[in-house]
């Protein structure tokens, strides 16, 4: 009788930036490491987990937790409040599901991985005796270090983060950060999301380790610094298992935006996209349009519905767009017609990986979501960093000051409108200026580092294999692994 394959369970939170990496990790565990994998998602937001609705690879299945009500939350509750509340209220359902896996599955549960926004689930896995409990951190290690430090920051400071007089020096991160660049939910102590973020930092300490969607060329100094504090026992170890970037697909290559790019000169097009969740205000949309037009550069712009209240309004589909309406209706009158010779505007979505890897694309205006940052890095495309919410300001610091593959508009205040002349200036500099050329050269080197990390037998595979060996009952990972990413960092 054949031995049952070991079983790993992965809990994801809503949003493409979380679902896509979890799906990719589950696929690799099933295809290359002999596991069956179950991805758990939430019925309350299942409509926003569209990647899981597609056909799943062999060995990967999906389980959906029953819906829980969030109707008592204020309509203007922070998006992170909604997600963390959803995760906590779903814990009883998660307990029942995990127990069924432990009792009914021949393989039980070899390891439980929870998304970065659901670490409260680690306590449930521990209570049920799941032997290995990890956080799959779908953003960068710098932001993980900041969230681990949140309880200490809350204890030792009284003012708002943006008003801190000195840079914040994080254990496990060599990059001093301005308080205003820390994650968005920490910027208002009076918001109910603030204590939830403190609890998030404490819950992380329940993990046996972190699988982080990053790689050495992107965060070399932070990986080394985090290993030092981890070796001293301050934090659980982290494993650099990224970058998880979707491969280009032939089907996506048939999209109209790709056909348009086929007719453009090499490296001439600026791709503009603020992710599936990012939204600009009505005024900023108009200023961006005017700036793109004034720049004279070719562009491909994926346009979302504007929101004057919430820069993350598209994250859970909360822009309130009327059915049948188009975000192109919110562009300045005549803009599409005036720019038709050099630009293309696309409503809501374009195949981003295929766009970034197209020979015609030479720059990317991005909200600095981590998936977008990794996709740009893997394609070797320099950026205009335009953060909107979550940890995106921190990612922008990394891309501009450490990787040096991104330029920034002069306007940095959260919520401030970047005027059209500033948009035009930074776009022209990225596409045709000396600073843009230098960023492009460094982006090429970062692409080489991403390829090296994810090559067969490379650091990504060795780091994941080291953790998988423990999940299968092997020896504990060496406390002093080789510096090439084969073990903990």
C-alpha positions as CSV (number, residue, x, y, z in Angstrom):
1,X,0.0,0.0,0.0
2,X,1.4,3.4,-1.0
3,X,2.3,5.8,1.7
4,X,0.2,8.9,1.9
5,X,1.9,12.1,0.7
6,X,2.6,14.6,3.5
7,X,0.0,17.3,3.7
8,X,0.7,21.0,4.1
9,X,-2.1,23.5,4.8
10,X,-1.8,27.2,3.8
11,X,-4.2,29.9,5.0
12,X,-4.3,33.0,2.8
13,X,-5.8,36.4,3.3
14,X,-7.8,38.3,0.6
15,X,-6.1,40.3,-2.2
16,X,-4.2,39.2,-5.2
17,X,-0.9,40.2,-3.6
18,X,-1.5,37.5,-1.0
19,X,-3.4,34.8,-3.0
20,X,-1.0,34.6,-5.9
21,X,2.2,33.9,-3.9
22,X,0.3,31.4,-1.8
23,X,-0.9,29.6,-4.9
24,X,2.6,29.6,-6.3
25,X,4.1,28.2,-3.1
26,X,1.5,25.5,-2.9
27,X,2.1,24.6,-6.5
28,X,5.8,24.2,-5.9
29,X,5.3,22.2,-2.7
30,X,3.1,19.8,-4.6
31,X,5.1,19.6,-7.9
32,X,8.6,19.5,-6.5
33,X,8.5,18.4,-2.9
34,X,6.0,15.5,-2.8
35,X,3.3,17.3,-0.7
36,X,-0.4,17.6,-1.1
37,X,-1.4,21.2,-0.3
38,X,-4.7,22.7,0.8
39,X,-5.2,26.4,0.5
40,X,-7.8,27.8,2.9
41,X,-9.6,31.0,2.0
42,X,-12.6,33.0,3.3
43,X,-16.1,32.8,1.9
44,X,-16.6,36.4,3.0
45,X,-14.1,37.6,0.4
46,X,-14.0,34.6,-2.0
47,X,-15.0,36.8,-4.9
48,X,-11.7,38.6,-4.4
49,X,-9.7,35.5,-4.6
50,X,-10.2,34.9,-8.3
51,X,-6.8,33.2,-8.9
52,X,-8.2,30.3,-6.8
53,X,-11.2,30.0,-9.0
54,X,-9.1,28.9,-12.0
55,X,-8.1,25.3,-12.5
56,X,-5.7,24.1,-9.8
57,X,-2.6,22.1,-10.4
58,X,-2.4,18.5,-9.3
59,X,-2.0,18.0,-5.6
60,X,-3.5,21.4,-4.7
61,X,-7.0,21.9,-3.4
62,X,-9.0,24.7,-1.9
63,X,-11.1,24.8,1.3
64,X,-13.3,27.8,2.1
65,X,-14.1,28.9,5.6
66,X,-17.8,29.8,6.3
67,X,-18.8,33.4,6.0
68,X,-18.6,35.6,9.1
69,X,-20.3,39.0,9.5
70,X,-18.3,42.2,9.5
71,X,-21.5,44.3,9.4
72,X,-20.8,45.8,12.9
73,X,-17.6,47.4,11.7
74,X,-17.9,51.1,10.7
75,X,-18.2,51.7,6.9
76,X,-14.9,53.6,7.0
77,X,-13.0,50.9,9.0
78,X,-9.4,50.5,7.8
79,X,-8.9,47.7,5.3
80,X,-6.5,46.0,7.7
81,X,-9.0,46.2,10.5
82,X,-11.5,44.4,8.3
83,X,-9.0,41.7,7.3
84,X,-7.6,41.1,10.8
85,X,-11.2,41.0,12.3
86,X,-12.2,38.6,9.6
87,X,-9.2,36.3,10.4
88,X,-10.0,36.4,14.2
89,X,-13.7,35.8,13.8
90,X,-13.0,32.8,11.5
91,X,-10.7,31.0,14.0
92,X,-13.5,28.7,15.3
93,X,-14.2,27.6,11.8
94,X,-10.5,27.1,11.1
95,X,-10.2,25.0,14.3
96,X,-13.0,22.7,13.0
97,X,-11.4,22.4,9.6
98,X,-7.9,21.7,10.9
99,X,-9.2,19.1,13.3
100,X,-10.9,17.4,10.4
101,X,-7.6,17.3,8.5
102,X,-5.8,15.9,11.5
103,X,-8.5,13.2,12.2
104,X,-9.6,12.2,8.8
105,X,-6.6,12.6,6.4
106,X,-4.2,9.7,6.2
107,X,-1.3,12.2,6.2
108,X,-2.7,14.5,8.9
109,X,-1.0,17.9,8.7
110,X,2.8,18.0,8.4
111,X,2.9,21.8,8.5
112,X,0.6,24.8,8.7
113,X,1.4,28.1,7.0
114,X,-0.5,31.2,7.6
115,X,-0.5,34.4,5.6
116,X,1.2,37.5,7.1
117,X,-2.2,39.0,8.0
118,X,-3.5,35.9,9.8
119,X,-0.9,34.9,12.4
120,X,-3.6,34.6,15.1
121,X,-4.2,31.2,13.4
122,X,-0.9,30.0,14.7
123,X,-2.3,29.6,18.2
124,X,-5.1,27.3,16.9
125,X,-2.6,25.1,15.1
126,X,-0.5,24.9,18.3
127,X,-3.6,24.0,20.3
128,X,-4.4,21.1,17.9
129,X,-0.8,19.8,18.0
130,X,0.2,20.6,14.4
131,X,3.9,19.9,14.5
132,X,5.2,22.8,12.4
133,X,3.8,26.3,12.3
134,X,5.1,29.0,9.9
135,X,4.2,32.4,8.6
136,X,4.4,32.8,4.8
137,X,5.3,36.5,4.6
138,X,4.3,37.6,1.1
139,X,6.0,41.0,1.4
140,X,9.6,41.9,2.0
141,X,11.8,41.2,5.0
142,X,12.2,44.9,5.9
143,X,8.4,45.2,6.5
144,X,8.4,42.0,8.5
145,X,11.2,43.4,10.7
146,X,9.1,46.5,11.2
147,X,6.0,44.6,12.2
148,X,7.9,42.4,14.7
149,X,9.1,45.7,16.3
150,X,5.6,47.2,16.5
151,X,4.9,46.1,20.1
152,X,8.2,47.6,21.3
153,X,7.6,50.8,19.3
154,X,4.1,51.1,20.9
155,X,5.6,50.6,24.3
156,X,8.4,53.1,24.1
157,X,6.8,56.0,22.1
158,X,3.8,58.2,22.7
159,X,3.5,60.3,19.6
160,X,2.3,59.4,16.1
161,X,4.9,57.6,14.0
162,X,5.1,60.4,11.5
163,X,6.0,62.8,14.3
164,X,9.0,60.7,15.7
165,X,12.0,63.1,15.8
166,X,14.6,60.5,15.0
167,X,14.7,57.6,12.4
168,X,13.5,54.3,13.7
169,X,16.3,51.6,13.9
170,X,14.8,48.2,13.6
171,X,16.4,45.0,15.0
172,X,17.1,42.9,12.0
173,X,17.1,45.8,9.5
174,X,20.1,48.0,8.7
175,X,18.0,50.7,7.0
176,X,16.9,53.6,9.4
177,X,13.3,54.5,8.5
178,X,11.4,57.7,9.0
179,X,8.4,57.2,11.2
180,X,6.2,58.4,8.3
181,X,7.5,55.5,6.2
182,X,6.4,52.8,8.6
183,X,3.3,50.8,7.6
184,X,0.2,52.8,7.1
185,X,-1.9,51.2,9.9
186,X,0.6,52.5,12.5
187,X,0.2,56.1,11.5
188,X,-2.8,56.8,13.8
189,X,-2.8,55.6,17.4
190,X,-6.5,56.5,17.8
191,X,-7.6,54.2,15.0
192,X,-8.8,50.8,16.1
193,X,-6.3,49.2,13.7
194,X,-3.3,50.3,15.8
195,X,-3.8,47.8,18.7
196,X,-4.6,45.1,16.1
197,X,-1.2,45.8,14.6
198,X,0.5,45.5,18.0
199,X,-1.2,42.1,18.4
200,X,-0.1,41.1,14.9
201,X,3.6,41.6,16.0
202,X,3.1,39.5,19.1
203,X,1.3,36.7,17.2
204,X,4.3,36.4,14.8
205,X,6.4,35.2,17.7
206,X,4.3,32.0,17.8
207,X,5.8,30.9,14.5
208,X,8.6,28.3,14.1
209,X,9.9,30.4,11.3
210,X,9.1,32.8,8.4
211,X,9.1,31.9,4.7
212,X,9.7,35.3,3.1
213,X,9.0,36.2,-0.5
214,X,12.3,37.9,-1.1
215,X,15.8,37.2,-2.4
216,X,19.4,38.2,-1.7
217,X,19.9,40.8,-4.4
218,X,16.8,42.7,-3.3
219,X,17.5,42.7,0.5
220,X,21.0,41.4,1.0
221,X,21.8,43.7,4.0
222,X,18.5,43.0,5.7
223,X,18.8,39.3,5.3
224,X,22.3,39.4,7.0
225,X,21.1,41.6,9.8
226,X,17.9,39.6,10.4
227,X,20.0,36.4,10.7
228,X,22.1,38.0,13.4
229,X,19.1,38.8,15.6
230,X,17.5,35.5,14.8
231,X,20.6,33.6,15.8
232,X,20.4,35.4,19.2
233,X,16.9,34.1,19.7
234,X,15.1,37.5,19.4
235,X,13.0,36.4,16.4
236,X,12.2,33.1,14.7
237,X,14.4,32.4,11.7
238,X,13.5,33.6,8.2
239,X,14.0,31.8,4.9
240,X,14.4,33.7,1.7
241,X,12.2,31.6,-0.7
242,X,11.5,34.2,-3.3
243,X,10.9,35.7,-5.7
244,X,7.6,34.1,-6.5
245,X,6.7,35.6,-9.9
246,X,4.2,34.1,-12.3
247,X,5.6,32.9,-15.6
248,X,4.4,34.6,-18.8
249,X,1.5,32.8,-20.4
250,X,0.7,32.5,-24.0
251,X,-3.0,33.1,-23.3
252,X,-2.3,36.4,-21.5
253,X,-0.1,37.4,-24.4
254,X,-3.2,37.7,-26.6
255,X,-4.5,40.7,-24.5
256,X,-5.1,43.9,-26.5
257,X,-2.4,45.7,-24.5
258,X,0.2,43.3,-25.6
259,X,-0.8,43.6,-29.3
260,X,-0.5,47.4,-28.9
261,X,3.0,47.1,-27.3
262,X,4.0,44.9,-30.3
263,X,3.8,48.0,-32.4
264,X,5.9,50.3,-30.2
265,X,9.7,50.9,-30.3
266,X,11.9,49.0,-27.9
267,X,12.1,50.4,-24.3
268,X,9.9,53.4,-25.2
269,X,6.7,52.7,-23.2
270,X,6.0,53.7,-19.6
271,X,3.7,51.2,-17.9
272,X,1.4,52.9,-15.3
273,X,-0.5,50.7,-12.9
274,X,-1.3,51.0,-9.2
275,X,-2.3,47.4,-8.6
276,X,-5.7,45.8,-8.3
277,X,-6.4,47.6,-5.0
278,X,-4.8,51.0,-5.3
279,X,-7.0,54.0,-6.1
280,X,-6.2,57.6,-6.9
281,X,-8.4,60.6,-6.0
282,X,-10.4,62.3,-8.8
283,X,-8.0,65.2,-8.7
284,X,-4.9,63.0,-8.8
285,X,-6.2,61.1,-11.7
286,X,-6.6,64.3,-13.6
287,X,-3.1,65.5,-12.7
288,X,-1.6,62.2,-13.6
289,X,-3.3,62.3,-17.0
290,X,-2.2,65.8,-17.7
291,X,1.4,65.0,-16.6
292,X,1.6,61.9,-18.9
293,X,0.3,64.0,-21.8
294,X,2.8,66.8,-21.1
295,X,5.7,64.4,-20.8
296,X,5.5,63.4,-24.4
297,X,6.4,59.8,-23.5
298,X,4.6,56.7,-24.8
299,X,2.5,55.1,-22.0
300,X,0.2,52.2,-21.2
301,X,-2.0,53.1,-18.3
302,X,-4.3,50.7,-16.4
303,X,-7.0,52.9,-15.0
304,X,-9.0,52.2,-11.9
305,X,-12.1,53.9,-10.6
306,X,-11.0,56.9,-8.4
307,X,-11.8,57.3,-4.7
308,X,-11.5,60.5,-2.8
309,X,-11.7,58.8,0.5
310,X,-9.5,55.7,0.5
311,X,-6.3,54.9,-1.5
312,X,-7.0,51.2,-1.0
313,X,-10.6,51.3,-2.0
314,X,-10.2,48.8,-4.8
315,X,-8.6,46.2,-2.5
316,X,-11.9,44.5,-1.6
317,X,-13.9,46.0,-4.4
318,X,-15.2,48.9,-2.3
319,X,-14.9,51.8,-4.9
320,X,-18.6,51.8,-5.3
321,X,-18.4,51.8,-9.1
322,X,-21.7,51.6,-10.9
323,X,-22.3,48.5,-12.8
324,X,-21.6,49.0,-16.4
325,X,-19.6,52.1,-15.7
326,X,-16.0,52.5,-16.9
327,X,-13.1,54.1,-15.1
328,X,-12.1,55.7,-18.4
329,X,-15.1,58.0,-17.9
330,X,-13.2,59.7,-15.1
331,X,-10.3,60.8,-17.3
332,X,-10.1,64.4,-18.4
333,X,-12.3,65.2,-21.4
334,X,-10.5,64.5,-24.7
335,X,-7.5,62.9,-23.0
336,X,-7.9,59.6,-24.7
337,X,-8.3,61.1,-28.1
338,X,-5.4,63.6,-27.7
339,X,-2.9,60.9,-26.6
340,X,-4.1,58.1,-28.9
341,X,-0.9,58.3,-31.1
342,X,1.4,57.6,-28.1
343,X,-0.7,56.2,-25.3
344,X,-3.1,53.4,-24.5
345,X,-5.5,53.4,-21.6
346,X,-6.9,50.1,-20.4
347,X,-9.8,49.8,-17.8
348,X,-9.1,47.8,-14.6
349,X,-6.6,45.1,-15.7
350,X,-3.7,44.2,-18.0
351,X,-1.5,41.1,-17.8
352,X,1.2,42.7,-15.8
353,X,3.9,40.1,-16.0
354,X,3.6,39.9,-19.8
355,X,3.6,43.7,-20.0
356,X,6.7,44.2,-17.9
357,X,8.6,41.5,-19.9
358,X,7.7,43.1,-23.2
359,X,10.6,44.5,-25.2
360,X,8.7,47.8,-25.6
361,X,8.4,48.6,-21.9
362,X,11.1,50.8,-20.4
363,X,9.6,52.0,-17.2
364,X,6.9,51.4,-14.6
365,X,4.9,53.9,-12.5
366,X,3.9,51.7,-9.5
367,X,2.3,51.8,-6.1
368,X,5.2,49.6,-4.9
369,X,3.1,46.7,-3.8
370,X,5.5,43.9,-3.2
371,X,4.2,41.6,-6.0
372,X,4.7,44.5,-8.4
373,X,8.1,45.3,-7.0
374,X,9.2,41.6,-7.5
375,X,7.7,41.5,-11.0
376,X,9.5,44.6,-12.0
377,X,12.8,43.3,-10.5
378,X,12.4,40.0,-12.4
379,X,11.8,41.9,-15.6
380,X,14.7,44.4,-15.1
381,X,12.3,47.4,-15.4
382,X,13.1,50.7,-13.5
383,X,10.3,52.4,-11.6
384,X,8.7,55.6,-10.5
385,X,7.8,54.7,-6.9
386,X,4.4,56.1,-6.0
387,X,3.3,54.4,-2.7
388,X,-0.4,54.6,-1.7
389,X,-1.0,52.4,1.4
390,X,0.0,49.4,3.6
391,X,3.8,48.9,3.6
392,X,4.3,50.5,0.2
393,X,6.1,53.6,1.5
394,X,8.7,51.3,3.1
395,X,9.0,49.4,-0.2
396,X,9.5,52.7,-2.0
397,X,12.4,53.5,0.4
398,X,14.0,50.1,-0.4
399,X,13.6,50.6,-4.1
400,X,14.9,54.2,-4.2
401,X,17.6,54.2,-1.6
402,X,18.9,50.6,-1.4
403,X,18.2,48.9,-4.7
404,X,18.3,52.3,-6.4
405,X,16.1,51.1,-9.2
406,X,13.4,53.7,-8.6
407,X,12.9,57.4,-8.8
408,X,10.4,59.3,-6.6
409,X,8.3,62.4,-7.3
410,X,9.3,65.3,-5.0
411,X,5.9,65.3,-3.3
412,X,6.1,62.7,-0.5
413,X,3.4,63.6,2.0
414,X,0.8,60.9,2.3
415,X,-2.4,62.0,0.7
416,X,-0.8,65.0,-1.1
417,X,-1.5,65.5,-4.8
418,X,1.5,65.2,-7.1
419,X,1.0,68.0,-9.6
420,X,1.1,67.6,-13.4
421,X,4.4,69.3,-13.9
422,X,6.1,67.0,-11.3
423,X,4.5,64.0,-13.0
424,X,5.9,65.1,-16.4
425,X,9.3,65.8,-14.9
426,X,9.8,62.4,-13.2
427,X,8.4,60.5,-16.1
428,X,10.8,62.2,-18.6
429,X,13.7,61.6,-16.2
430,X,12.9,57.9,-15.9
431,X,12.4,57.3,-19.6
432,X,15.0,59.7,-21.1
433,X,17.2,61.2,-18.3
434,X,20.6,60.3,-16.7
435,X,19.0,59.2,-13.4
436,X,16.6,57.0,-15.3
437,X,19.5,55.4,-17.3
438,X,21.3,54.6,-14.1
439,X,18.2,53.1,-12.5
440,X,17.7,51.0,-15.7
441,X,21.3,49.7,-15.5
442,X,20.8,48.7,-11.8
443,X,17.4,47.2,-12.6
444,X,19.2,44.9,-15.1
445,X,21.6,43.8,-12.4
446,X,18.6,43.1,-10.0
447,X,17.0,41.0,-12.8
448,X,20.2,39.0,-12.9
449,X,20.0,38.5,-9.1
450,X,16.4,37.4,-9.4
451,X,17.3,34.9,-12.1
452,X,20.1,33.5,-10.0
453,X,17.9,33.2,-6.9
454,X,15.2,31.2,-8.8
455,X,17.4,29.1,-11.1
456,X,17.1,25.3,-10.8
457,X,19.1,24.3,-7.7
458,X,19.6,27.9,-6.7
459,X,19.1,29.7,-3.4
460,X,15.3,29.8,-3.6
461,X,15.0,26.0,-4.1
462,X,17.6,25.2,-1.5
463,X,16.0,27.4,1.2
464,X,12.6,25.9,0.6
465,X,14.1,22.4,0.5
466,X,15.8,23.0,3.9
467,X,12.5,23.9,5.5
468,X,10.6,21.1,3.7
469,X,13.2,18.6,5.1
470,X,12.1,19.6,8.6
471,X,8.4,19.3,7.8
472,X,9.0,15.7,6.6
473,X,10.6,14.8,9.9
474,X,14.2,15.5,9.1
475,X,16.9,17.0,11.2
476,X,16.6,20.6,12.5
477,X,18.1,23.1,10.1
478,X,21.7,24.1,10.9
479,X,21.9,27.2,13.1
480,X,24.7,28.5,10.9
481,X,23.7,27.7,7.3
482,X,25.8,28.8,4.3
483,X,25.4,32.4,3.4
484,X,24.1,31.5,-0.1
485,X,20.5,31.2,1.0
486,X,20.4,27.5,1.6
487,X,19.0,27.8,5.1
488,X,17.7,30.3,7.5
489,X,18.7,33.9,7.2
